[in-house]
Amino acid sequence: MQRRAILGYGAAGAGAVALMLFVGWWQVDGPGGPEPIGQRPVALTAMDFRLTDHEGNVVGPETLIGRPTMAFFGFTYCPDVCPTTLSDISGWLDDLGDEADEMNVVFITVDPERDTVETMAEYVGYFHPAIRGWTGPEEQIARVADGFRATYVRVPTESGDYTMNHTASVFLFAASGRFVTMIDYHEPREFAVPKIRRALEEETEGAT
Amino acid sequence: MKKHILTGTLTALLTLGGLSVPALAGPEDVVVENAWSRASIGMNRPGAAYMTISNTGDEPVTLIGLATPLAMMPEIHETKTNAEGVSSMSPAGEIVIAPGESIALEPGGLHAMLMRLQEPMTEGDTFPLTLLFDDGGEVTVEVPILSIAARGPED
């Protein structure tokens, strides 16, 4: 009797493990898995999140509608990629000159624990004045990243701190909120500025 | 040893004088050029420094580590961006530079990661950074600290 019970538990356990493996496969690699990465972000009009900009204003996707938008993810404790991206963007904005005034440029942190509103304010102050810094509760950041099809993950470092792996591309949206294209990290500046102009022109076309 | 000190001092003097000269010291065959770094905000964030390291000799050289009074944990790290556009950063380990070859420490790739800063990195200052090689050789360069928004050694 006891032995049968054990066998029964064993079979149930094996069944449970098999089910878990199947569910795992289904969710990760199988038909239930996420869309292939590299998928386009949804339109800003289809996103729903609440963040705070570096001046303390409540902002969301609707804040960006009406003007073309350049948006990217990062964190202020990032020593290499983020200052480089912010400097690149500052350079593109300088190249665009007056046209840059017609754009939203938003730096969204993936590290809200360290990147408070005050921290964001100080950090963006070192770059082009058009750049806005957005932060907010972790679950809201997760919603933004989900809409952008962006990813981020916290990784401990040997120094006892942590760093963030994150999507480093720059996203471009038309004034309507429609996703236009993205500028990959490392893309030469001669490709970036025409891409930004394309997003700006879509606005003009939309208006006529 | 005497030569190292002399060359280091010379480099420091020339760098302070605003002259951009290749820093030539230590293992005679290693030349470091275009060193630069970005200013930091305070001391909590890690800094990063960049440069080109050339091996002008006939034998490979192996870079095994870094030392600087500026940071408790200086280390060569490498940023990688995968096909999905996700950037990550990890220690690069030992770096072998073949004879006649150079490696570039540049934004988005290899960089000298300066963890646990001992003082803020202030624009306009310089700091000494020592490259340690597996044969016991050392090369010290004075790294200029540029703006936090600098994009390269010329900015």
Interface residues (C-beta under 8 A of the other chain):
Chain A: I37 G38 T76 Y77 P79 D80 V81 P83 T84 L86 S87 D88 S90 G91 E122 Y123 Y126 F127 T151 V155 T157 E158 S159 D161 T163 N165 H166 T167 A168 S169 M182 D184 Y185 H186
Chain B: R38 I41 N44 R45 P46 G47 A48 M73 E75 H77 T79 T81 A83 E84 G85 V86 S87 S88 M89 P91 P107 G108 H111 M113 L114 M115 R116 S147 I148 A149 A150 R151
